[in-house]
Amino acid sequence: MGDFWVFGYGSLIWRPGFAHVETQRARLHGYRRSLCVYSFVHRGTRERPGLVLGLDRGGSCVGLAFRVPGDLRDEVIAYLRDRELVTSVYLERTLKVRLDNGAMVEAVAYIVDRDHEQYAGGLDAAHAASVVRGAVGQSGNNEDYVLSTLKHLEALGIRDHWLEEVAGRMTPA
């Protein structure tokens, strides 16, 4: 089997954790980056959930596409499933993304399951910030996750106005 692509829109951008031979900016149509997943493990607990990013329906999302050698398919997919499917809030899909060079490729992506108990829906920025503020899980502080994502998006020249608004509201008044 040949090489394949993985689409990253959040922490995969700044911590992919798997071998790849090429990285390109890419746009996924039909889904948007959103803090729409209550985190019970990585950035919060069941008692004090945090919020993490998901790909939710609507709009489009600019992120990174990672090209993975075909001989690493089983290893990388197993890693991604262990990382992304901890509580089954994401659905693994193969979706078309447009690379910066104009090519359309199919990429493995993880979209939010709107029927899952962890789906937070479309929270406004103030509510999202109040959930993020002070939440901590196995992978660390929820605020650090949001700020790190924004820092890495900014370094790539990717603006996410809603996420920027959430971050601006995370500091208590």
Chimera marker file (.cmm) of the C-alpha trace (Angstrom):
<marker_set name="trace">
<marker id="1" x="0.000" y="0.000" z="0.000" r="1" g="1" b="0" radius="0.5"/>
<marker id="2" x="1.220" y="3.522" z="-0.791" r="1" g="1" b="0" radius="0.5"/>
<marker id="3" x="1.826" y="6.564" z="1.326" r="1" g="1" b="0" radius="0.5"/>
<marker id="4" x="-1.135" y="8.163" z="3.067" r="1" g="1" b="0" radius="0.5"/>
<marker id="5" x="-1.998" y="11.511" z="4.654" r="1" g="1" b="0" radius="0.5"/>
<marker id="6" x="-3.145" y="12.495" z="8.148" r="1" g="1" b="0" radius="0.5"/>
<marker id="7" x="-4.930" y="15.817" z="8.743" r="1" g="1" b="0" radius="0.5"/>
<marker id="8" x="-4.058" y="17.702" z="11.936" r="1" g="1" b="0" radius="0.5"/>
<marker id="9" x="-6.024" y="20.722" z="13.159" r="1" g="1" b="0" radius="0.5"/>
<marker id="10" x="-5.149" y="20.946" z="16.893" r="1" g="1" b="0" radius="0.5"/>
<marker id="11" x="-2.505" y="19.255" z="18.988" r="1" g="1" b="0" radius="0.5"/>
<marker id="12" x="-1.462" y="17.062" z="16.051" r="1" g="1" b="0" radius="0.5"/>
<marker id="13" x="-0.085" y="20.279" z="14.508" r="1" g="1" b="0" radius="0.5"/>
<marker id="14" x="2.353" y="20.847" z="17.351" r="1" g="1" b="0" radius="0.5"/>
<marker id="15" x="2.813" y="17.298" z="18.580" r="1" g="1" b="0" radius="0.5"/>
<marker id="16" x="2.107" y="14.774" z="15.828" r="1" g="1" b="0" radius="0.5"/>
<marker id="17" x="3.948" y="11.953" z="17.590" r="1" g="1" b="0" radius="0.5"/>
<marker id="18" x="4.337" y="9.787" z="14.480" r="1" g="1" b="0" radius="0.5"/>
<marker id="19" x="6.854" y="9.453" z="11.663" r="1" g="1" b="0" radius="0.5"/>
<marker id="20" x="6.075" y="11.353" z="8.473" r="1" g="1" b="0" radius="0.5"/>
<marker id="21" x="8.075" y="12.385" z="5.415" r="1" g="1" b="0" radius="0.5"/>
<marker id="22" x="6.267" y="15.568" z="4.378" r="1" g="1" b="0" radius="0.5"/>
<marker id="23" x="4.124" y="18.272" z="5.945" r="1" g="1" b="0" radius="0.5"/>
<marker id="24" x="1.930" y="20.729" z="4.042" r="1" g="1" b="0" radius="0.5"/>
<marker id="25" x="-0.699" y="23.259" z="4.993" r="1" g="1" b="0" radius="0.5"/>
<marker id="26" x="-4.080" y="21.934" z="3.974" r="1" g="1" b="0" radius="0.5"/>
<marker id="27" x="-7.737" y="22.969" z="3.988" r="1" g="1" b="0" radius="0.5"/>
<marker id="28" x="-10.583" y="20.645" z="4.854" r="1" g="1" b="0" radius="0.5"/>
<marker id="29" x="-13.997" y="21.813" z="3.602" r="1" g="1" b="0" radius="0.5"/>
<marker id="30" x="-17.194" y="20.951" z="5.426" r="1" g="1" b="0" radius="0.5"/>
<marker id="31" x="-15.710" y="20.938" z="8.933" r="1" g="1" b="0" radius="0.5"/>
<marker id="32" x="-14.403" y="23.629" z="11.271" r="1" g="1" b="0" radius="0.5"/>
<marker id="33" x="-12.001" y="23.610" z="14.226" r="1" g="1" b="0" radius="0.5"/>
<marker id="34" x="-14.010" y="23.999" z="17.438" r="1" g="1" b="0" radius="0.5"/>
<marker id="35" x="-13.586" y="23.571" z="21.194" r="1" g="1" b="0" radius="0.5"/>
<marker id="36" x="-16.587" y="21.262" z="21.098" r="1" g="1" b="0" radius="0.5"/>
<marker id="37" x="-15.407" y="18.223" z="23.079" r="1" g="1" b="0" radius="0.5"/>
<marker id="38" x="-15.603" y="17.939" z="26.856" r="1" g="1" b="0" radius="0.5"/>
<marker id="39" x="-12.308" y="16.363" z="27.916" r="1" g="1" b="0" radius="0.5"/>
<marker id="40" x="-12.591" y="13.738" z="30.659" r="1" g="1" b="0" radius="0.5"/>
<marker id="41" x="-9.034" y="12.395" z="30.216" r="1" g="1" b="0" radius="0.5"/>
<marker id="42" x="-6.369" y="14.554" z="28.521" r="1" g="1" b="0" radius="0.5"/>
<marker id="43" x="-7.335" y="18.102" z="29.619" r="1" g="1" b="0" radius="0.5"/>
<marker id="44" x="-9.924" y="17.524" z="32.320" r="1" g="1" b="0" radius="0.5"/>
<marker id="45" x="-11.707" y="14.867" z="34.356" r="1" g="1" b="0" radius="0.5"/>
<marker id="46" x="-15.257" y="13.594" z="34.472" r="1" g="1" b="0" radius="0.5"/>
<marker id="47" x="-15.749" y="15.643" z="37.653" r="1" g="1" b="0" radius="0.5"/>
<marker id="48" x="-14.138" y="18.783" z="36.145" r="1" g="1" b="0" radius="0.5"/>
<marker id="49" x="-14.167" y="18.512" z="32.363" r="1" g="1" b="0" radius="0.5"/>
<marker id="50" x="-12.009" y="20.657" z="30.147" r="1" g="1" b="0" radius="0.5"/>
<marker id="51" x="-12.531" y="21.382" z="26.458" r="1" g="1" b="0" radius="0.5"/>
<marker id="52" x="-10.495" y="20.125" z="23.525" r="1" g="1" b="0" radius="0.5"/>
<marker id="53" x="-10.737" y="20.686" z="19.827" r="1" g="1" b="0" radius="0.5"/>
<marker id="54" x="-12.797" y="18.676" z="17.438" r="1" g="1" b="0" radius="0.5"/>
<marker id="55" x="-13.713" y="18.950" z="13.806" r="1" g="1" b="0" radius="0.5"/>
<marker id="56" x="-17.393" y="19.886" z="13.784" r="1" g="1" b="0" radius="0.5"/>
<marker id="57" x="-19.694" y="20.194" z="10.783" r="1" g="1" b="0" radius="0.5"/>
<marker id="58" x="-19.746" y="23.408" z="8.816" r="1" g="1" b="0" radius="0.5"/>
<marker id="59" x="-17.260" y="25.847" z="7.349" r="1" g="1" b="0" radius="0.5"/>
<marker id="60" x="-13.688" y="24.861" z="6.642" r="1" g="1" b="0" radius="0.5"/>
<marker id="61" x="-10.494" y="24.321" z="8.576" r="1" g="1" b="0" radius="0.5"/>
<marker id="62" x="-6.889" y="25.088" z="7.722" r="1" g="1" b="0" radius="0.5"/>
<marker id="63" x="-4.417" y="22.735" z="9.356" r="1" g="1" b="0" radius="0.5"/>
<marker id="64" x="-1.498" y="20.510" z="8.421" r="1" g="1" b="0" radius="0.5"/>
<marker id="65" x="-1.424" y="17.356" z="6.361" r="1" g="1" b="0" radius="0.5"/>
<marker id="66" x="1.298" y="14.845" z="7.147" r="1" g="1" b="0" radius="0.5"/>
<marker id="67" x="2.389" y="12.329" z="4.503" r="1" g="1" b="0" radius="0.5"/>
<marker id="68" x="3.196" y="8.984" z="6.084" r="1" g="1" b="0" radius="0.5"/>
<marker id="69" x="5.087" y="6.177" z="4.339" r="1" g="1" b="0" radius="0.5"/>
<marker id="70" x="2.779" y="3.302" z="3.453" r="1" g="1" b="0" radius="0.5"/>
<marker id="71" x="4.937" y="0.764" z="5.290" r="1" g="1" b="0" radius="0.5"/>
<marker id="72" x="4.167" y="2.630" z="8.547" r="1" g="1" b="0" radius="0.5"/>
<marker id="73" x="0.376" y="2.602" z="8.022" r="1" g="1" b="0" radius="0.5"/>
<marker id="74" x="-0.490" y="0.001" z="10.663" r="1" g="1" b="0" radius="0.5"/>
<marker id="75" x="1.853" y="1.527" z="13.255" r="1" g="1" b="0" radius="0.5"/>
<marker id="76" x="0.669" y="5.117" z="12.717" r="1" g="1" b="0" radius="0.5"/>
<marker id="77" x="-3.034" y="4.246" z="12.572" r="1" g="1" b="0" radius="0.5"/>
<marker id="78" x="-2.672" y="2.227" z="15.805" r="1" g="1" b="0" radius="0.5"/>
<marker id="79" x="-0.927" y="5.208" z="17.444" r="1" g="1" b="0" radius="0.5"/>
<marker id="80" x="-3.622" y="7.633" z="16.262" r="1" g="1" b="0" radius="0.5"/>
<marker id="81" x="-6.420" y="5.376" z="17.451" r="1" g="1" b="0" radius="0.5"/>
<marker id="82" x="-4.792" y="5.025" z="20.876" r="1" g="1" b="0" radius="0.5"/>
<marker id="83" x="-4.431" y="8.794" z="21.076" r="1" g="1" b="0" radius="0.5"/>
<marker id="84" x="-7.680" y="10.005" z="19.505" r="1" g="1" b="0" radius="0.5"/>
<marker id="85" x="-10.188" y="7.292" z="20.323" r="1" g="1" b="0" radius="0.5"/>
<marker id="86" x="-9.623" y="7.048" z="24.100" r="1" g="1" b="0" radius="0.5"/>
<marker id="87" x="-13.307" y="7.713" z="24.839" r="1" g="1" b="0" radius="0.5"/>
<marker id="88" x="-14.688" y="7.209" z="21.304" r="1" g="1" b="0" radius="0.5"/>
<marker id="89" x="-15.791" y="10.861" z="21.010" r="1" g="1" b="0" radius="0.5"/>
<marker id="90" x="-14.113" y="11.067" z="17.595" r="1" g="1" b="0" radius="0.5"/>
<marker id="91" x="-14.973" y="9.187" z="14.434" r="1" g="1" b="0" radius="0.5"/>
<marker id="92" x="-12.130" y="8.167" z="12.141" r="1" g="1" b="0" radius="0.5"/>
<marker id="93" x="-12.788" y="9.266" z="8.571" r="1" g="1" b="0" radius="0.5"/>
<marker id="94" x="-10.903" y="9.566" z="5.321" r="1" g="1" b="0" radius="0.5"/>
<marker id="95" x="-11.698" y="12.992" z="3.875" r="1" g="1" b="0" radius="0.5"/>
<marker id="96" x="-10.467" y="15.045" z="0.932" r="1" g="1" b="0" radius="0.5"/>
<marker id="97" x="-8.185" y="17.953" z="1.798" r="1" g="1" b="0" radius="0.5"/>
<marker id="98" x="-6.599" y="20.507" z="-0.506" r="1" g="1" b="0" radius="0.5"/>
<marker id="99" x="-2.862" y="20.897" z="0.002" r="1" g="1" b="0" radius="0.5"/>
<marker id="100" x="-1.173" y="24.288" z="-0.331" r="1" g="1" b="0" radius="0.5"/>
<marker id="101" x="0.288" y="23.135" z="-3.651" r="1" g="1" b="0" radius="0.5"/>
<marker id="102" x="-3.292" y="22.738" z="-4.976" r="1" g="1" b="0" radius="0.5"/>
<marker id="103" x="-3.390" y="18.932" z="-4.948" r="1" g="1" b="0" radius="0.5"/>
<marker id="104" x="-6.435" y="17.186" z="-3.506" r="1" g="1" b="0" radius="0.5"/>
<marker id="105" x="-5.568" y="14.176" z="-1.351" r="1" g="1" b="0" radius="0.5"/>
<marker id="106" x="-7.462" y="11.885" z="0.967" r="1" g="1" b="0" radius="0.5"/>
<marker id="107" x="-6.406" y="12.186" z="4.592" r="1" g="1" b="0" radius="0.5"/>
<marker id="108" x="-7.261" y="10.363" z="7.785" r="1" g="1" b="0" radius="0.5"/>
<marker id="109" x="-9.043" y="12.808" z="10.089" r="1" g="1" b="0" radius="0.5"/>
<marker id="110" x="-10.888" y="12.582" z="13.378" r="1" g="1" b="0" radius="0.5"/>
<marker id="111" x="-14.259" y="14.344" z="13.494" r="1" g="1" b="0" radius="0.5"/>
<marker id="112" x="-16.463" y="14.782" z="16.540" r="1" g="1" b="0" radius="0.5"/>
<marker id="113" x="-19.350" y="12.390" z="17.135" r="1" g="1" b="0" radius="0.5"/>
<marker id="114" x="-22.271" y="14.757" z="17.800" r="1" g="1" b="0" radius="0.5"/>
<marker id="115" x="-24.194" y="11.937" z="19.502" r="1" g="1" b="0" radius="0.5"/>
<marker id="116" x="-21.456" y="11.289" z="22.088" r="1" g="1" b="0" radius="0.5"/>
<marker id="117" x="-21.948" y="12.459" z="25.694" r="1" g="1" b="0" radius="0.5"/>
<marker id="118" x="-18.743" y="14.533" z="25.435" r="1" g="1" b="0" radius="0.5"/>
<marker id="119" x="-20.010" y="16.634" z="22.542" r="1" g="1" b="0" radius="0.5"/>
<marker id="120" x="-20.240" y="20.188" z="23.894" r="1" g="1" b="0" radius="0.5"/>
<marker id="121" x="-21.900" y="21.704" z="20.843" r="1" g="1" b="0" radius="0.5"/>
<marker id="122" x="-21.477" y="25.302" z="19.810" r="1" g="1" b="0" radius="0.5"/>
<marker id="123" x="-20.495" y="27.104" z="23.001" r="1" g="1" b="0" radius="0.5"/>
<marker id="124" x="-20.033" y="30.851" z="22.963" r="1" g="1" b="0" radius="0.5"/>
<marker id="125" x="-16.515" y="32.115" z="23.700" r="1" g="1" b="0" radius="0.5"/>
<marker id="126" x="-17.295" y="33.212" z="27.277" r="1" g="1" b="0" radius="0.5"/>
<marker id="127" x="-18.767" y="29.831" z="28.221" r="1" g="1" b="0" radius="0.5"/>
<marker id="128" x="-15.925" y="27.925" z="26.521" r="1" g="1" b="0" radius="0.5"/>
<marker id="129" x="-13.358" y="30.042" z="28.401" r="1" g="1" b="0" radius="0.5"/>
<marker id="130" x="-15.059" y="29.322" z="31.728" r="1" g="1" b="0" radius="0.5"/>
<marker id="131" x="-14.894" y="25.572" z="31.056" r="1" g="1" b="0" radius="0.5"/>
<marker id="132" x="-11.228" y="25.707" z="30.008" r="1" g="1" b="0" radius="0.5"/>
<marker id="133" x="-10.137" y="27.897" z="32.921" r="1" g="1" b="0" radius="0.5"/>
<marker id="134" x="-8.644" y="25.710" z="35.667" r="1" g="1" b="0" radius="0.5"/>
<marker id="135" x="-9.288" y="22.323" z="34.036" r="1" g="1" b="0" radius="0.5"/>
<marker id="136" x="-6.417" y="19.809" z="34.216" r="1" g="1" b="0" radius="0.5"/>
<marker id="137" x="-6.140" y="16.246" z="32.904" r="1" g="1" b="0" radius="0.5"/>
<marker id="138" x="-3.556" y="13.537" z="32.264" r="1" g="1" b="0" radius="0.5"/>
<marker id="139" x="-1.917" y="15.587" z="29.487" r="1" g="1" b="0" radius="0.5"/>
<marker id="140" x="-1.823" y="18.797" z="31.482" r="1" g="1" b="0" radius="0.5"/>
<marker id="141" x="-3.484" y="22.152" z="31.909" r="1" g="1" b="0" radius="0.5"/>
<marker id="142" x="-6.388" y="22.970" z="29.577" r="1" g="1" b="0" radius="0.5"/>
<marker id="143" x="-5.389" y="26.621" z="29.267" r="1" g="1" b="0" radius="0.5"/>
<marker id="144" x="-1.894" y="25.594" z="28.118" r="1" g="1" b="0" radius="0.5"/>
<marker id="145" x="-3.492" y="23.393" z="25.427" r="1" g="1" b="0" radius="0.5"/>
<marker id="146" x="-5.521" y="26.304" z="24.032" r="1" g="1" b="0" radius="0.5"/>
<marker id="147" x="-2.603" y="28.741" z="24.176" r="1" g="1" b="0" radius="0.5"/>
<marker id="148" x="-0.147" y="26.280" z="22.633" r="1" g="1" b="0" radius="0.5"/>
<marker id="149" x="-2.558" y="25.564" z="19.805" r="1" g="1" b="0" radius="0.5"/>
<marker id="150" x="-2.976" y="29.282" z="19.134" r="1" g="1" b="0" radius="0.5"/>
<marker id="151" x="0.793" y="29.885" z="19.261" r="1" g="1" b="0" radius="0.5"/>
<marker id="152" x="1.410" y="27.160" z="16.704" r="1" g="1" b="0" radius="0.5"/>
<marker id="153" x="-1.440" y="28.293" z="14.452" r="1" g="1" b="0" radius="0.5"/>
<marker id="154" x="-0.034" y="31.825" z="14.547" r="1" g="1" b="0" radius="0.5"/>
<marker id="155" x="3.440" y="30.559" z="13.643" r="1" g="1" b="0" radius="0.5"/>
<marker id="156" x="1.894" y="28.923" z="10.575" r="1" g="1" b="0" radius="0.5"/>
<marker id="157" x="0.003" y="32.094" z="9.650" r="1" g="1" b="0" radius="0.5"/>
<marker id="158" x="-3.360" y="30.494" z="10.454" r="1" g="1" b="0" radius="0.5"/>
<marker id="159" x="-5.955" y="32.709" z="12.178" r="1" g="1" b="0" radius="0.5"/>
<marker id="160" x="-8.734" y="31.259" z="14.302" r="1" g="1" b="0" radius="0.5"/>
<marker id="161" x="-10.693" y="34.264" z="15.547" r="1" g="1" b="0" radius="0.5"/>
<marker id="162" x="-13.059" y="32.304" z="17.784" r="1" g="1" b="0" radius="0.5"/>
<marker id="163" x="-10.218" y="30.427" z="19.505" r="1" g="1" b="0" radius="0.5"/>
<marker id="164" x="-8.417" y="33.755" z="19.947" r="1" g="1" b="0" radius="0.5"/>
<marker id="165" x="-11.533" y="35.168" z="21.612" r="1" g="1" b="0" radius="0.5"/>
<marker id="166" x="-11.763" y="32.174" z="23.950" r="1" g="1" b="0" radius="0.5"/>
<marker id="167" x="-8.109" y="32.622" z="24.928" r="1" g="1" b="0" radius="0.5"/>
<marker id="168" x="-8.680" y="36.321" z="25.579" r="1" g="1" b="0" radius="0.5"/>
<marker id="169" x="-11.497" y="35.441" z="27.990" r="1" g="1" b="0" radius="0.5"/>
<marker id="170" x="-9.626" y="32.723" z="29.903" r="1" g="1" b="0" radius="0.5"/>
<marker id="171" x="-8.148" y="35.182" z="32.400" r="1" g="1" b="0" radius="0.5"/>
<marker id="172" x="-10.691" y="35.805" z="35.173" r="1" g="1" b="0" radius="0.5"/>
<marker id="173" x="-12.075" y="39.335" z="35.246" r="1" g="1" b="0" radius="0.5"/>
<link id1="1" id2="2" r="1" g="1" b="0" radius="0.2"/>
<link id1="2" id2="3" r="1" g="1" b="0" radius="0.2"/>
<link id1="3" id2="4" r="1" g="1" b="0" radius="0.2"/>
<link id1="4" id2="5" r="1" g="1" b="0" radius="0.2"/>
<link id1="5" id2="6" r="1" g="1" b="0" radius="0.2"/>
<link id1="6" id2="7" r="1" g="1" b="0" radius="0.2"/>
<link id1="7" id2="8" r="1" g="1" b="0" radius="0.2"/>
<link id1="8" id2="9" r="1" g="1" b="0" radius="0.2"/>
<link id1="9" id2="10" r="1" g="1" b="0" radius="0.2"/>
<link id1="10" id2="11" r="1" g="1" b="0" radius="0.2"/>
<link id1="11" id2="12" r="1" g="1" b="0" radius="0.2"/>
<link id1="12" id2="13" r="1" g="1" b="0" radius="0.2"/>
<link id1="13" id2="14" r="1" g="1" b="0" radius="0.2"/>
<link id1="14" id2="15" r="1" g="1" b="0" radius="0.2"/>
<link id1="15" id2="16" r="1" g="1" b="0" radius="0.2"/>
<link id1="16" id2="17" r="1" g="1" b="0" radius="0.2"/>
<link id1="17" id2="18" r="1" g="1" b="0" radius="0.2"/>
<link id1="18" id2="19" r="1" g="1" b="0" radius="0.2"/>
<link id1="19" id2="20" r="1" g="1" b="0" radius="0.2"/>
<link id1="20" id2="21" r="1" g="1" b="0" radius="0.2"/>
<link id1="21" id2="22" r="1" g="1" b="0" radius="0.2"/>
<link id1="22" id2="23" r="1" g="1" b="0" radius="0.2"/>
<link id1="23" id2="24" r="1" g="1" b="0" radius="0.2"/>
<link id1="24" id2="25" r="1" g="1" b="0" radius="0.2"/>
<link id1="25" id2="26" r="1" g="1" b="0" radius="0.2"/>
<link id1="26" id2="27" r="1" g="1" b="0" radius="0.2"/>
<link id1="27" id2="28" r="1" g="1" b="0" radius="0.2"/>
<link id1="28" id2="29" r="1" g="1" b="0" radius="0.2"/>
<link id1="29" id2="30" r="1" g="1" b="0" radius="0.2"/>
<link id1="30" id2="31" r="1" g="1" b="0" radius="0.2"/>
<link id1="31" id2="32" r="1" g="1" b="0" radius="0.2"/>
<link id1="32" id2="33" r="1" g="1" b="0" radius="0.2"/>
<link id1="33" id2="34" r="1" g="1" b="0" radius="0.2"/>
<link id1="34" id2="35" r="1" g="1" b="0" radius="0.2"/>
<link id1="35" id2="36" r="1" g="1" b="0" radius="0.2"/>
<link id1="36" id2="37" r="1" g="1" b="0" radius="0.2"/>
<link id1="37" id2="38" r="1" g="1" b="0" radius="0.2"/>
<link id1="38" id2="39" r="1" g="1" b="0" radius="0.2"/>
<link id1="39" id2="40" r="1" g="1" b="0" radius="0.2"/>
<link id1="40" id2="41" r="1" g="1" b="0" radius="0.2"/>
<link id1="41" id2="42" r="1" g="1" b="0" radius="0.2"/>
<link id1="42" id2="43" r="1" g="1" b="0" radius="0.2"/>
<link id1="43" id2="44" r="1" g="1" b="0" radius="0.2"/>
<link id1="44" id2="45" r="1" g="1" b="0" radius="0.2"/>
<link id1="45" id2="46" r="1" g="1" b="0" radius="0.2"/>
<link id1="46" id2="47" r="1" g="1" b="0" radius="0.2"/>
<link id1="47" id2="48" r="1" g="1" b="0" radius="0.2"/>
<link id1="48" id2="49" r="1" g="1" b="0" radius="0.2"/>
<link id1="49" id2="50" r="1" g="1" b="0" radius="0.2"/>
<link id1="50" id2="51" r="1" g="1" b="0" radius="0.2"/>
<link id1="51" id2="52" r="1" g="1" b="0" radius="0.2"/>
<link id1="52" id2="53" r="1" g="1" b="0" radius="0.2"/>
<link id1="53" id2="54" r="1" g="1" b="0" radius="0.2"/>
<link id1="54" id2="55" r="1" g="1" b="0" radius="0.2"/>
<link id1="55" id2="56" r="1" g="1" b="0" radius="0.2"/>
<link id1="56" id2="57" r="1" g="1" b="0" radius="0.2"/>
<link id1="57" id2="58" r="1" g="1" b="0" radius="0.2"/>
<link id1="58" id2="59" r="1" g="1" b="0" radius="0.2"/>
<link id1="59" id2="60" r="1" g="1" b="0" radius="0.2"/>
<link id1="60" id2="61" r="1" g="1" b="0" radius="0.2"/>
<link id1="61" id2="62" r="1" g="1" b="0" radius="0.2"/>
<link id1="62" id2="63" r="1" g="1" b="0" radius="0.2"/>
<link id1="63" id2="64" r="1" g="1" b="0" radius="0.2"/>
<link id1="64" id2="65" r="1" g="1" b="0" radius="0.2"/>
<link id1="65" id2="66" r="1" g="1" b="0" radius="0.2"/>
<link id1="66" id2="67" r="1" g="1" b="0" radius="0.2"/>
<link id1="67" id2="68" r="1" g="1" b="0" radius="0.2"/>
<link id1="68" id2="69" r="1" g="1" b="0" radius="0.2"/>
<link id1="69" id2="70" r="1" g="1" b="0" radius="0.2"/>
<link id1="70" id2="71" r="1" g="1" b="0" radius="0.2"/>
<link id1="71" id2="72" r="1" g="1" b="0" radius="0.2"/>
<link id1="72" id2="73" r="1" g="1" b="0" radius="0.2"/>
<link id1="73" id2="74" r="1" g="1" b="0" radius="0.2"/>
<link id1="74" id2="75" r="1" g="1" b="0" radius="0.2"/>
<link id1="75" id2="76" r="1" g="1" b="0" radius="0.2"/>
<link id1="76" id2="77" r="1" g="1" b="0" radius="0.2"/>
<link id1="77" id2="78" r="1" g="1" b="0" radius="0.2"/>
<link id1="78" id2="79" r="1" g="1" b="0" radius="0.2"/>
<link id1="79" id2="80" r="1" g="1" b="0" radius="0.2"/>
<link id1="80" id2="81" r="1" g="1" b="0" radius="0.2"/>
<link id1="81" id2="82" r="1" g="1" b="0" radius="0.2"/>
<link id1="82" id2="83" r="1" g="1" b="0" radius="0.2"/>
<link id1="83" id2="84" r="1" g="1" b="0" radius="0.2"/>
<link id1="84" id2="85" r="1" g="1" b="0" radius="0.2"/>
<link id1="85" id2="86" r="1" g="1" b="0" radius="0.2"/>
<link id1="86" id2="87" r="1" g="1" b="0" radius="0.2"/>
<link id1="87" id2="88" r="1" g="1" b="0" radius="0.2"/>
<link id1="88" id2="89" r="1" g="1" b="0" radius="0.2"/>
<link id1="89" id2="90" r="1" g="1" b="0" radius="0.2"/>
<link id1="90" id2="91" r="1" g="1" b="0" radius="0.2"/>
<link id1="91" id2="92" r="1" g="1" b="0" radius="0.2"/>
<link id1="92" id2="93" r="1" g="1" b="0" radius="0.2"/>
<link id1="93" id2="94" r="1" g="1" b="0" radius="0.2"/>
<link id1="94" id2="95" r="1" g="1" b="0" radius="0.2"/>
<link id1="95" id2="96" r="1" g="1" b="0" radius="0.2"/>
<link id1="96" id2="97" r="1" g="1" b="0" radius="0.2"/>
<link id1="97" id2="98" r="1" g="1" b="0" radius="0.2"/>
<link id1="98" id2="99" r="1" g="1" b="0" radius="0.2"/>
<link id1="99" id2="100" r="1" g="1" b="0" radius="0.2"/>
<link id1="100" id2="101" r="1" g="1" b="0" radius="0.2"/>
<link id1="101" id2="102" r="1" g="1" b="0" radius="0.2"/>
<link id1="102" id2="103" r="1" g="1" b="0" radius="0.2"/>
<link id1="103" id2="104" r="1" g="1" b="0" radius="0.2"/>
<link id1="104" id2="105" r="1" g="1" b="0" radius="0.2"/>
<link id1="105" id2="106" r="1" g="1" b="0" radius="0.2"/>
<link id1="106" id2="107" r="1" g="1" b="0" radius="0.2"/>
<link id1="107" id2="108" r="1" g="1" b="0" radius="0.2"/>
<link id1="108" id2="109" r="1" g="1" b="0" radius="0.2"/>
<link id1="109" id2="110" r="1" g="1" b="0" radius="0.2"/>
<link id1="110" id2="111" r="1" g="1" b="0" radius="0.2"/>
<link id1="111" id2="112" r="1" g="1" b="0" radius="0.2"/>
<link id1="112" id2="113" r="1" g="1" b="0" radius="0.2"/>
<link id1="113" id2="114" r="1" g="1" b="0" radius="0.2"/>
<link id1="114" id2="115" r="1" g="1" b="0" radius="0.2"/>
<link id1="115" id2="116" r="1" g="1" b="0" radius="0.2"/>
<link id1="116" id2="117" r="1" g="1" b="0" radius="0.2"/>
<link id1="117" id2="118" r="1" g="1" b="0" radius="0.2"/>
<link id1="118" id2="119" r="1" g="1" b="0" radius="0.2"/>
<link id1="119" id2="120" r="1" g="1" b="0" radius="0.2"/>
<link id1="120" id2="121" r="1" g="1" b="0" radius="0.2"/>
<link id1="121" id2="122" r="1" g="1" b="0" radius="0.2"/>
<link id1="122" id2="123" r="1" g="1" b="0" radius="0.2"/>
<link id1="123" id2="124" r="1" g="1" b="0" radius="0.2"/>
<link id1="124" id2="125" r="1" g="1" b="0" radius="0.2"/>
<link id1="125" id2="126" r="1" g="1" b="0" radius="0.2"/>
<link id1="126" id2="127" r="1" g="1" b="0" radius="0.2"/>
<link id1="127" id2="128" r="1" g="1" b="0" radius="0.2"/>
<link id1="128" id2="129" r="1" g="1" b="0" radius="0.2"/>
<link id1="129" id2="130" r="1" g="1" b="0" radius="0.2"/>
<link id1="130" id2="131" r="1" g="1" b="0" radius="0.2"/>
<link id1="131" id2="132" r="1" g="1" b="0" radius="0.2"/>
<link id1="132" id2="133" r="1" g="1" b="0" radius="0.2"/>
<link id1="133" id2="134" r="1" g="1" b="0" radius="0.2"/>
<link id1="134" id2="135" r="1" g="1" b="0" radius="0.2"/>
<link id1="135" id2="136" r="1" g="1" b="0" radius="0.2"/>
<link id1="136" id2="137" r="1" g="1" b="0" radius="0.2"/>
<link id1="137" id2="138" r="1" g="1" b="0" radius="0.2"/>
<link id1="138" id2="139" r="1" g="1" b="0" radius="0.2"/>
<link id1="139" id2="140" r="1" g="1" b="0" radius="0.2"/>
<link id1="140" id2="141" r="1" g="1" b="0" radius="0.2"/>
<link id1="141" id2="142" r="1" g="1" b="0" radius="0.2"/>
<link id1="142" id2="143" r="1" g="1" b="0" radius="0.2"/>
<link id1="143" id2="144" r="1" g="1" b="0" radius="0.2"/>
<link id1="144" id2="145" r="1" g="1" b="0" radius="0.2"/>
<link id1="145" id2="146" r="1" g="1" b="0" radius="0.2"/>
<link id1="146" id2="147" r="1" g="1" b="0" radius="0.2"/>
<link id1="147" id2="148" r="1" g="1" b="0" radius="0.2"/>
<link id1="148" id2="149" r="1" g="1" b="0" radius="0.2"/>
<link id1="149" id2="150" r="1" g="1" b="0" radius="0.2"/>
<link id1="150" id2="151" r="1" g="1" b="0" radius="0.2"/>
<link id1="151" id2="152" r="1" g="1" b="0" radius="0.2"/>
<link id1="152" id2="153" r="1" g="1" b="0" radius="0.2"/>
<link id1="153" id2="154" r="1" g="1" b="0" radius="0.2"/>
<link id1="154" id2="155" r="1" g="1" b="0" radius="0.2"/>
<link id1="155" id2="156" r="1" g="1" b="0" radius="0.2"/>
<link id1="156" id2="157" r="1" g="1" b="0" radius="0.2"/>
<link id1="157" id2="158" r="1" g="1" b="0" radius="0.2"/>
<link id1="158" id2="159" r="1" g="1" b="0" radius="0.2"/>
<link id1="159" id2="160" r="1" g="1" b="0" radius="0.2"/>
<link id1="160" id2="161" r="1" g="1" b="0" radius="0.2"/>
<link id1="161" id2="162" r="1" g="1" b="0" radius="0.2"/>
<link id1="162" id2="163" r="1" g="1" b="0" radius="0.2"/>
<link id1="163" id2="164" r="1" g="1" b="0" radius="0.2"/>
<link id1="164" id2="165" r="1" g="1" b="0" radius="0.2"/>
<link id1="165" id2="166" r="1" g="1" b="0" radius="0.2"/>
<link id1="166" id2="167" r="1" g="1" b="0" radius="0.2"/>
<link id1="167" id2="168" r="1" g="1" b="0" radius="0.2"/>
<link id1="168" id2="169" r="1" g="1" b="0" radius="0.2"/>
<link id1="169" id2="170" r="1" g="1" b="0" radius="0.2"/>
<link id1="170" id2="171" r="1" g="1" b="0" radius="0.2"/>
<link id1="171" id2="172" r="1" g="1" b="0" radius="0.2"/>
<link id1="172" id2="173" r="1" g="1" b="0" radius="0.2"/>
</marker_set>
